Amino acid sequence: MERIEGLKWLGTAFILSGILMTNLNVYPLNIFLHGAGVVFWSIAGYITQDKPVLANFGLQIPLFAIGFSKVFFGL
């Protein structure tokens, strides 16, 4: 259980850092940090079978994929 809590706290730190970078207009670092936090929270939700967490963070992954494709491929 301690590992799950660690994943959640690490994910939270990444998400808050990404939000800060967005407010400071630091692009594309903001989407990488926030995206990493979303992945950590999605993993924690999957392991604990927490459906609301999976719905929230899991559905954000495709949205960040769009941002990553814009950064890497200009799409």
LODO-757845 format. One record per atom (N, C-alpha, C): residue number from 1; residue in one letter; atom name; x, y, z. Coordinates in nm, 2 decimals. Example, Ala and Ser with C-alpha at 12.3 -4.5 7.8 and 13.67 -1.06 7.14 Angstrom:
pos|code|site|c1|c2|c3
1|a|N|1.32|-0.57|0.78 .
1|a|CA|1.23|-0.45|0.78 .
1|a|C|1.32|-0.33|0.78 .
2|s|N|1.28|-0.22|0.71 .
2|s|CA|1.37|-0.11|0.71 .
2|s|C|1.29|0.00|0.79 .
***
This chain:
pos|code|site|c1|c2|c3
1|m|N|0.08|-0.12|0.00 .
1|m|CA|0.00|0.00|0.00 .
1|m|C|0.09|0.13|0.00 .
2|e|N|0.20|0.12|0.06 .
2|e|CA|0.29|0.24|0.06 .
2|e|C|0.34|0.27|-0.08 .
3|r|N|0.35|0.18|-0.17 .
3|r|CA|0.39|0.21|-0.30 .
3|r|C|0.28|0.28|-0.38 .
4|i|N|0.16|0.24|-0.35 .
4|i|CA|0.05|0.31|-0.42 .
4|i|C|0.04|0.46|-0.37 .
5|e|N|0.06|0.48|-0.24 .
5|e|CA|0.06|0.62|-0.19 .
5|e|C|0.18|0.69|-0.25 .
6|g|N|0.29|0.63|-0.27 .
6|g|CA|0.41|0.69|-0.33 .
6|g|C|0.38|0.73|-0.47 .
7|l|N|0.31|0.64|-0.55 .
7|l|CA|0.27|0.67|-0.68 .
7|l|C|0.18|0.80|-0.69 .
8|k|N|0.08|0.80|-0.60 .
8|k|CA|-0.01|0.91|-0.59 .
8|k|C|0.06|1.04|-0.56 .
9|w|N|0.14|1.04|-0.46 .
9|w|CA|0.21|1.16|-0.43 .
9|w|C|0.31|1.21|-0.54 .
10|l|N|0.38|1.12|-0.60 .
10|l|CA|0.46|1.15|-0.71 .
10|l|C|0.38|1.21|-0.83 .
11|g|N|0.27|1.14|-0.86 .
11|g|CA|0.18|1.19|-0.96 .
11|g|C|0.12|1.33|-0.93 .
12|t|N|0.09|1.35|-0.80 .
12|t|CA|0.04|1.48|-0.76 .
12|t|C|0.15|1.59|-0.78 .
13|a|N|0.27|1.56|-0.74 .
13|a|CA|0.38|1.65|-0.76 .
13|a|C|0.40|1.69|-0.91 .
14|f|N|0.39|1.59|-1.00 .
14|f|CA|0.41|1.61|-1.14 .
14|f|C|0.29|1.70|-1.19 .
15|i|N|0.17|1.66|-1.15 .
15|i|CA|0.06|1.74|-1.20 .
15|i|C|0.06|1.88|-1.16 .
16|l|N|0.09|1.91|-1.03 .
16|l|CA|0.10|2.04|-0.98 .
16|l|C|0.21|2.12|-1.05 .
17|s|N|0.32|2.05|-1.07 .
17|s|CA|0.44|2.12|-1.14 .
17|s|C|0.39|2.15|-1.28 .
18|g|N|0.32|2.06|-1.35 .
18|g|CA|0.27|2.09|-1.48 .
18|g|C|0.18|2.21|-1.49 .
19|i|N|0.09|2.22|-1.39 .
19|i|CA|0.00|2.33|-1.38 .
19|i|C|0.08|2.46|-1.36 .
20|l|N|0.18|2.45|-1.27 .
20|l|CA|0.26|2.57|-1.25 .
20|l|C|0.33|2.61|-1.38 .
21|m|N|0.39|2.52|-1.45 .
21|m|CA|0.45|2.55|-1.58 .
21|m|C|0.35|2.61|-1.68 .
22|t|N|0.23|2.56|-1.68 .
22|t|CA|0.13|2.62|-1.77 .
22|t|C|0.10|2.77|-1.73 .
23|n|N|0.09|2.79|-1.60 .
23|n|CA|0.07|2.93|-1.55 .
23|n|C|0.19|3.02|-1.58 .
24|l|N|0.31|2.96|-1.59 .
24|l|CA|0.43|3.04|-1.62 .
24|l|C|0.45|3.04|-1.77 .
25|n|N|0.37|2.98|-1.85 .
25|n|CA|0.38|2.97|-1.99 .
25|n|C|0.51|2.90|-2.04 .
26|v|N|0.54|2.79|-1.97 .
26|v|CA|0.66|2.71|-2.01 .
26|v|C|0.61|2.59|-2.08 .
27|y|N|0.61|2.61|-2.22 .
27|y|CA|0.57|2.50|-2.31 .
27|y|C|0.69|2.44|-2.38 .
28|p|N|0.70|2.32|-2.40 .
28|p|CA|0.61|2.21|-2.38 .
28|p|C|0.64|2.13|-2.24 .
29|l|N|0.72|2.19|-2.16 .
29|l|CA|0.75|2.12|-2.03 .
29|l|C|0.62|2.09|-1.95 .
30|n|N|0.53|2.19|-1.96 .
30|n|CA|0.40|2.17|-1.89 .
30|n|C|0.33|2.04|-1.92 .
31|i|N|0.32|2.01|-2.05 .
31|i|CA|0.25|1.89|-2.09 .
31|i|C|0.32|1.76|-2.05 .
32|f|N|0.46|1.77|-2.05 .
32|f|CA|0.53|1.65|-2.01 .
32|f|C|0.52|1.62|-1.86 .
33|l|N|0.53|1.73|-1.78 .
33|l|CA|0.51|1.71|-1.64 .
33|l|C|0.37|1.66|-1.60 .
34|h|N|0.27|1.73|-1.65 .
34|h|CA|0.13|1.70|-1.62 .
34|h|C|0.10|1.56|-1.67 .
35|g|N|0.15|1.53|-1.79 .
35|g|CA|0.12|1.40|-1.85 .
35|g|C|0.18|1.29|-1.77 .
36|a|N|0.30|1.31|-1.72 .
36|a|CA|0.37|1.21|-1.63 .
36|a|C|0.28|1.18|-1.50 .
37|g|N|0.23|1.29|-1.45 .
37|g|CA|0.14|1.28|-1.33 .
37|g|C|0.02|1.20|-1.36 .
38|v|N|-0.04|1.22|-1.48 .
38|v|CA|-0.16|1.15|-1.52 .
38|v|C|-0.13|1.00|-1.53 .
39|v|N|-0.01|0.97|-1.59 .
39|v|CA|0.02|0.83|-1.60 .
39|v|C|0.04|0.76|-1.46 .
40|f|N|0.10|0.83|-1.37 .
40|f|CA|0.12|0.77|-1.23 .
40|f|C|-0.02|0.75|-1.17 .
41|w|N|-0.10|0.85|-1.18 .
41|w|CA|-0.24|0.84|-1.12 .
41|w|C|-0.32|0.73|-1.18 .
42|s|N|-0.30|0.71|-1.31 .
42|s|CA|-0.38|0.61|-1.39 .
42|s|C|-0.33|0.47|-1.34 .
43|i|N|-0.20|0.46|-1.32 .
43|i|CA|-0.14|0.33|-1.27 .
43|i|C|-0.20|0.30|-1.14 .
44|a|N|-0.20|0.40|-1.05 .
44|a|CA|-0.25|0.38|-0.91 .
44|a|C|-0.40|0.34|-0.92 .
45|g|N|-0.47|0.41|-1.00 .
45|g|CA|-0.62|0.38|-1.02 .
45|g|C|-0.64|0.24|-1.07 .
46|y|N|-0.55|0.19|-1.16 .
46|y|CA|-0.57|0.06|-1.22 .
46|y|C|-0.54|-0.05|-1.11 .
47|i|N|-0.43|-0.03|-1.03 .
47|i|CA|-0.39|-0.12|-0.93 .
47|i|C|-0.49|-0.13|-0.82 .
48|t|N|-0.55|-0.02|-0.78 .
48|t|CA|-0.65|-0.02|-0.67 .
48|t|C|-0.79|-0.04|-0.73 .
49|q|N|-0.81|-0.05|-0.86 .
49|q|CA|-0.94|-0.07|-0.92 .
49|q|C|-1.03|0.04|-0.88 .
50|d|N|-0.98|0.16|-0.88 .
50|d|CA|-1.06|0.28|-0.85 .
50|d|C|-1.11|0.34|-0.98 .
51|k|N|-1.24|0.31|-1.01 .
51|k|CA|-1.30|0.35|-1.14 .
51|k|C|-1.31|0.50|-1.16 .
52|p|N|-1.35|0.58|-1.05 .
52|p|CA|-1.35|0.72|-1.08 .
52|p|C|-1.21|0.78|-1.11 .
53|v|N|-1.11|0.73|-1.04 .
53|v|CA|-0.97|0.78|-1.07 .
53|v|C|-0.93|0.74|-1.21 .
54|l|N|-0.96|0.62|-1.25 .
54|l|CA|-0.94|0.57|-1.39 .
54|l|C|-1.01|0.65|-1.49 .
55|a|N|-1.14|0.69|-1.46 .
55|a|CA|-1.22|0.77|-1.56 .
55|a|C|-1.16|0.91|-1.57 .
56|n|N|-1.12|0.96|-1.46 .
56|n|CA|-1.06|1.10|-1.47 .
56|n|C|-0.92|1.10|-1.54 .
57|f|N|-0.83|1.03|-1.48 .
57|f|CA|-0.69|1.03|-1.53 .
57|f|C|-0.67|0.95|-1.66 .
58|g|N|-0.73|0.83|-1.66 .
58|g|CA|-0.72|0.75|-1.78 .
58|g|C|-0.77|0.82|-1.91 .
59|l|N|-0.88|0.89|-1.90 .
59|l|CA|-0.93|0.96|-2.02 .
59|l|C|-0.85|1.08|-2.05 .
60|q|N|-0.76|1.13|-1.96 .
60|q|CA|-0.67|1.24|-1.99 .
60|q|C|-0.55|1.20|-2.08 .
61|i|N|-0.52|1.07|-2.08 .
61|i|CA|-0.40|1.02|-2.15 .
61|i|C|-0.41|1.05|-2.30 .
62|p|N|-0.53|1.02|-2.37 .
62|p|CA|-0.54|1.05|-2.51 .
62|p|C|-0.53|1.20|-2.54 .
63|l|N|-0.58|1.28|-2.44 .
63|l|CA|-0.57|1.43|-2.46 .
63|l|C|-0.42|1.47|-2.46 .
64|f|N|-0.34|1.41|-2.37 .
64|f|CA|-0.20|1.45|-2.37 .
64|f|C|-0.13|1.39|-2.49 .
65|a|N|-0.18|1.28|-2.54 .
65|a|CA|-0.12|1.22|-2.66 .
65|a|C|-0.13|1.32|-2.78 .
66|i|N|-0.24|1.39|-2.78 .
66|i|CA|-0.26|1.49|-2.88 .
66|i|C|-0.16|1.60|-2.87 .
67|g|N|-0.14|1.65|-2.74 .
67|g|CA|-0.03|1.75|-2.72 .
67|g|C|0.11|1.70|-2.75 .
68|f|N|0.14|1.57|-2.72 .
68|f|CA|0.27|1.52|-2.76 .
68|f|C|0.29|1.51|-2.91 .
69|s|N|0.18|1.47|-2.98 .
69|s|CA|0.19|1.46|-3.13 .
69|s|C|0.21|1.60|-3.19 .
70|k|N|0.16|1.71|-3.13 .
70|k|CA|0.18|1.84|-3.17 .
70|k|C|0.32|1.88|-3.15 .
71|v|N|0.38|1.85|-3.04 .
71|v|CA|0.52|1.89|-3.01 .
71|v|C|0.61|1.81|-3.10 .
72|f|N|0.59|1.68|-3.11 .
72|f|CA|0.69|1.60|-3.19 .
72|f|C|0.67|1.60|-3.34 .
73|f|N|0.54|1.61|-3.38 .
73|f|CA|0.51|1.60|-3.53 .
73|f|C|0.45|1.72|-3.59 .
74|g|N|0.42|1.82|-3.51 .
74|g|CA|0.36|1.94|-3.56 .
74|g|C|0.22|1.92|-3.61 .
75|l|N|0.15|1.82|-3.56 .
75|l|CA|0.01|1.79|-3.60 .
75|l|C|-0.09|1.87|-3.53 .
***
